[in-house]
Amino acid sequence: MNANRSEVREFLSSRRARITPEQAGLPAFGTKRRVPGLRREEVALLAGVSVDYYTRLERGELSSASDEVLDALARALQLDEAERAHLYDLARAAGSRDPRRRRTAPGRVSPSVQRVLDAMTAAPAWIRNGRADVVAANQLGRALYWPLFDGSVKRPNTARFTFLDPRAREFYGDWDRTASDMVAVLRAEAGRNPFDRGLTDLVGELSTRSEDFRTRWAAHDVLFHRTGRKRLHHPVVGNLDLTYEALDVTSAPGLTMLVYTAEPDTPTKDSLALLASWGATTLAEELSSPS
């Protein structure tokens, strides 16, 4: 439970530190503040709880907090949807009677889901689990993320690629944003599945090997990965400006399908057609080559 207490303490204190009294609609009483953001007594006032009770909550004692208290905290700290869900996840983990690390079975897709992927010939698509392992892809998806699928690793992982592969900084048009979003998605997943051994090991590996990851992880930001834009610099077809949708695979809980599209009549649309042709040829050569 100590790890959970630390997570709760650091999450709540980091959210408290980013809000000024003015932003919270409070007068700035007292002398100059030693730390940024709201004081504990101000959060307690906004949430309608005693200072002593809020102090216990921020120290990690969330297991007895009611939904009403959690909702009041979320409002007081001005949490967005992802942050509010993360707070509830932390409270759920605090009340767990089985804190042992659990190994989550590797994600797999059924043949029918793979056929759905393969039927999307004009849109790159791939499926990942909560640990950022890519468990399936269509041909155009492999071609789009060619540096990720170059065969040097048994199972591609977008988090390892982002932080440990030097090619990622050239591949992603906005590496800083991609890296921050990646960590925030993993942090949210860690809240949902705090005893996932594979995820815990991944976070430990990246924290050890990448200062960029370690710094972002310490920020305790969380994010729902649903839709957005992605600018990529592909080694074959050049710059691409894509939109993506993240769709839950309902037949396989915990898996998410990422589908990328281009606006009609744009250079990116033409580049995707070129990429499809290149990918078909390259992958055919791979399959025909002796292993």
C-alpha positions as CSV (number, residue, x, y, z in Angstrom):
1,M,0.0,0.0,0.0
2,N,3.0,2.4,0.5
3,A,3.3,2.8,-3.3
4,N,-0.3,3.7,-3.6
5,R,0.0,6.3,-0.8
6,S,2.9,7.9,-2.6
7,E,0.9,8.0,-5.8
8,V,-2.0,9.7,-4.1
9,R,0.2,12.2,-2.3
10,E,2.1,13.2,-5.3
11,F,-1.0,13.4,-7.6
12,L,-3.0,15.5,-5.2
13,S,-0.1,17.8,-4.2
14,S,0.8,18.3,-7.9
15,R,-2.8,19.2,-8.8
16,R,-3.0,21.6,-5.8
17,A,0.2,23.3,-6.8
18,R,-0.9,24.3,-10.2
19,I,-4.0,26.3,-9.0
20,T,-3.7,29.9,-7.7
21,P,-6.1,31.3,-5.2
22,E,-7.3,33.7,-7.9
23,Q,-8.1,30.8,-10.3
24,A,-10.0,29.1,-7.5
25,G,-12.0,32.3,-6.7
26,L,-10.3,32.8,-3.3
27,P,-8.7,36.0,-1.9
28,A,-5.0,35.6,-1.4
29,F,-4.7,36.0,2.3
30,G,-1.5,36.0,4.4
31,T,2.1,36.5,3.7
32,K,4.1,35.5,0.7
33,R,3.6,31.9,-0.2
34,R,6.5,29.5,0.3
35,V,5.1,27.1,-2.4
36,P,3.0,27.7,-5.5
37,G,-0.6,26.9,-5.7
38,L,-3.3,26.4,-3.1
39,R,-2.7,25.6,0.6
40,R,-4.2,22.5,2.1
41,E,-6.7,24.6,4.1
42,E,-7.9,26.3,0.9
43,V,-8.5,23.0,-0.8
44,A,-10.3,21.8,2.3
45,L,-12.5,24.9,2.2
46,L,-13.3,24.5,-1.4
47,A,-14.1,20.8,-1.0
48,G,-16.2,21.3,2.1
49,V,-14.1,19.0,4.4
50,S,-12.0,19.7,7.5
51,V,-8.3,20.6,7.1
52,D,-7.3,17.5,9.1
53,Y,-9.4,15.2,6.9
54,Y,-8.0,16.7,3.6
55,T,-4.5,16.3,5.0
56,R,-5.1,12.6,5.7
57,L,-6.4,12.2,2.1
58,E,-3.4,13.9,0.6
59,R,-1.2,11.6,2.7
60,G,-2.7,8.7,0.8
61,E,-5.7,7.6,3.0
62,L,-8.2,7.5,0.2
63,S,-9.7,4.0,0.9
64,S,-12.5,5.4,3.1
65,A,-13.3,8.4,0.9
66,S,-16.9,8.4,-0.4
67,D,-17.8,9.2,-4.0
68,E,-19.2,12.6,-2.7
69,V,-15.8,13.5,-1.2
70,L,-14.0,12.4,-4.3
71,D,-16.3,14.5,-6.5
72,A,-15.8,17.5,-4.1
73,L,-12.0,17.1,-4.4
74,A,-12.2,16.9,-8.2
75,R,-14.2,20.2,-8.3
76,A,-11.9,21.9,-5.8
77,L,-8.8,20.9,-7.7
78,Q,-10.4,21.6,-11.1
79,L,-9.7,18.1,-12.4
80,D,-10.5,17.3,-16.0
81,E,-12.2,14.1,-17.1
82,A,-9.0,12.0,-17.2
83,E,-7.7,13.4,-13.9
84,R,-11.1,12.7,-12.2
85,A,-11.1,9.1,-13.4
86,H,-7.5,8.8,-12.2
87,L,-8.5,10.0,-8.7
88,Y,-11.2,7.4,-8.6
89,D,-8.7,4.7,-9.8
90,L,-6.3,5.7,-7.0
91,A,-9.1,5.4,-4.4
92,R,-10.1,2.0,-5.8
93,A,-6.5,0.8,-5.5
94,A,-6.2,2.2,-2.0
95,G,-9.1,-0.1,-0.9
96,S,-7.8,-3.2,-2.7
97,R,-7.2,-6.2,-0.5
98,D,-4.8,-7.8,-3.0
99,P,-2.0,-5.4,-3.7
100,R,0.3,-8.1,-5.2
101,R,1.7,-7.3,-8.6
102,R,-0.2,-9.3,-11.3
103,R,1.1,-10.3,-14.7
104,T,-1.4,-9.4,-17.3
105,A,-1.8,-11.9,-20.1
106,P,-0.2,-10.7,-23.4
107,G,-2.8,-9.0,-25.6
108,R,-3.9,-10.9,-28.7
109,V,-6.5,-10.4,-31.3
110,S,-8.9,-12.9,-32.7
111,P,-8.7,-13.8,-36.4
112,S,-11.9,-11.8,-37.0
113,V,-10.4,-8.7,-35.6
114,Q,-7.3,-9.2,-37.7
115,R,-9.6,-9.5,-40.8
116,V,-11.1,-6.1,-39.8
117,L,-7.7,-4.6,-39.8
118,D,-6.7,-6.2,-43.1
119,A,-9.9,-5.0,-44.7
120,M,-8.9,-1.4,-44.1
121,T,-6.6,-1.1,-47.1
122,A,-6.6,2.8,-47.4
123,A,-6.1,3.6,-43.7
124,P,-3.1,2.7,-41.5
125,A,-4.3,0.9,-38.4
126,W,-2.8,-1.1,-35.5
127,I,-3.9,-2.4,-32.1
128,R,-2.1,-1.8,-28.8
129,N,-2.6,-2.9,-25.2
130,G,-2.3,-0.7,-22.2
131,R,1.4,-1.2,-21.9
132,A,1.9,0.3,-25.4
133,D,2.7,-3.1,-27.0
134,V,1.6,-3.3,-30.6
135,V,-0.2,-6.6,-30.8
136,A,-1.6,-6.4,-34.4
137,A,-1.5,-4.1,-37.5
138,N,-2.6,-4.0,-41.1
139,Q,-0.2,-3.7,-43.9
140,L,-0.4,0.1,-44.2
141,G,-0.1,0.5,-40.5
142,R,3.2,-1.4,-40.6
143,A,4.4,0.7,-43.5
144,L,3.4,3.9,-41.7
145,Y,5.3,3.0,-38.5
146,W,8.1,1.3,-40.4
147,P,10.9,2.3,-37.9
148,L,8.8,0.7,-35.2
149,F,8.3,-2.5,-37.2
150,D,11.8,-2.9,-38.6
151,G,12.2,-6.4,-37.1
152,S,14.8,-5.5,-34.5
153,V,12.4,-6.3,-31.6
154,K,10.1,-9.3,-31.0
155,R,7.1,-7.1,-30.0
156,P,7.1,-3.5,-31.0
157,N,6.3,-1.1,-28.1
158,T,5.6,2.6,-28.8
159,A,6.8,3.8,-25.5
160,R,10.2,2.1,-25.8
161,F,10.4,3.4,-29.4
162,T,9.6,7.0,-28.3
163,F,12.1,7.2,-25.5
164,L,14.9,4.7,-26.4
165,D,15.1,4.7,-30.2
166,P,17.0,7.8,-31.5
167,R,15.0,7.6,-34.8
168,A,11.8,8.6,-32.9
169,R,12.9,12.2,-32.6
170,E,13.0,12.6,-36.4
171,F,10.0,10.4,-37.0
172,Y,7.6,12.3,-34.8
173,G,7.0,15.9,-36.1
174,D,6.4,17.1,-32.5
175,W,8.5,14.7,-30.4
176,D,8.0,16.6,-27.1
177,R,4.2,16.5,-27.4
178,T,4.2,12.9,-28.4
179,A,6.5,12.0,-25.5
180,S,4.4,13.9,-23.0
181,D,1.2,12.3,-24.3
182,M,2.7,8.9,-24.2
183,V,3.7,9.2,-20.5
184,A,0.3,10.7,-19.6
185,V,-1.5,7.7,-21.2
186,L,0.8,5.2,-19.4
187,R,0.2,7.1,-16.1
188,A,-3.6,6.8,-16.6
189,E,-3.2,3.1,-17.4
190,A,-1.1,2.6,-14.3
191,G,-4.0,4.1,-12.3
192,R,-6.5,1.7,-13.8
193,N,-4.2,-1.3,-13.5
194,P,-1.9,-0.6,-10.6
195,F,-0.9,-4.3,-10.1
196,D,0.0,-5.0,-13.8
197,R,3.5,-6.5,-13.5
198,G,4.3,-5.8,-17.2
199,L,3.4,-2.2,-16.9
200,T,5.3,-1.7,-13.7
201,D,8.4,-3.3,-15.2
202,L,8.0,-1.1,-18.3
203,V,7.8,2.1,-16.2
204,G,10.8,0.9,-14.2
205,E,12.9,0.2,-17.3
206,L,12.1,3.6,-19.0
207,S,12.6,5.5,-15.7
208,T,16.1,3.9,-15.5
209,R,17.1,4.4,-19.1
210,S,15.5,7.8,-20.0
211,E,15.7,11.0,-18.1
212,D,13.1,12.5,-20.5
213,F,10.7,9.8,-19.4
214,R,11.6,10.1,-15.7
215,T,11.0,13.8,-15.7
216,R,7.6,13.5,-17.4
217,W,6.5,10.6,-15.2
218,A,7.2,12.7,-12.1
219,A,4.6,15.3,-13.4
220,H,1.7,12.9,-12.7
221,D,-0.2,14.1,-15.8
222,V,-2.9,11.8,-17.2
223,L,-4.6,11.7,-20.6
224,F,-7.4,9.8,-22.4
225,H,-6.0,8.9,-25.8
226,R,-9.1,9.2,-28.1
227,T,-8.6,11.4,-31.1
228,G,-6.1,13.9,-32.4
229,R,-3.6,14.9,-35.1
230,K,-0.2,13.3,-35.7
231,R,2.6,14.8,-37.7
232,L,5.1,12.3,-38.9
233,H,8.3,12.4,-41.0
234,H,8.4,9.1,-42.8
235,P,11.8,7.9,-44.0
236,V,10.3,7.0,-47.5
237,V,7.4,9.4,-48.3
238,G,8.4,12.4,-46.1
239,N,6.0,14.6,-44.1
240,L,2.5,13.3,-43.2
241,D,-0.3,15.2,-41.4
242,L,-2.8,12.7,-40.2
243,T,-5.8,12.5,-37.9
244,Y,-6.4,9.5,-35.7
245,E,-9.2,7.8,-33.8
246,A,-8.6,5.5,-30.9
247,L,-11.3,2.8,-30.7
248,D,-11.8,0.2,-27.9
249,V,-11.8,-3.4,-29.1
250,T,-14.9,-4.4,-27.2
251,S,-14.3,-8.2,-27.8
252,A,-10.9,-7.8,-26.2
253,P,-11.0,-5.5,-23.1
254,G,-7.8,-3.5,-22.7
255,L,-7.0,-3.4,-26.4
256,T,-7.3,-0.2,-28.5
257,M,-7.3,0.2,-32.2
258,L,-5.6,3.3,-33.7
259,V,-6.8,4.3,-37.2
260,Y,-5.1,7.1,-39.2
261,T,-6.7,9.0,-42.0
262,A,-5.8,12.0,-44.2
263,E,-7.9,14.9,-45.4
264,P,-9.1,14.4,-49.0
265,D,-7.2,16.2,-51.8
266,T,-4.1,16.8,-49.7
267,P,-0.4,15.9,-50.2
268,T,-0.7,13.5,-47.2
269,K,-3.5,11.6,-49.0
270,D,-1.3,11.2,-52.0
271,S,1.6,10.2,-49.8
272,L,-0.5,7.5,-48.2
273,A,-1.3,6.0,-51.6
274,L,2.5,6.0,-52.4
275,L,3.1,4.4,-48.9
276,A,0.6,1.7,-49.6
277,S,2.4,0.7,-52.8
278,W,5.8,0.8,-51.1
279,G,4.6,-1.2,-48.2
280,A,3.0,-3.9,-50.3
281,T,6.3,-4.3,-52.2
282,T,8.5,-4.2,-49.2
283,L,6.4,-6.6,-47.1
284,A,6.1,-9.0,-50.0
285,E,9.9,-9.0,-50.2
286,E,10.2,-9.6,-46.5
287,L,7.9,-12.6,-46.7
288,S,9.7,-14.1,-49.6
289,S,13.2,-13.7,-48.1
290,P,14.6,-16.7,-46.1
291,S,14.6,-16.2,-42.4
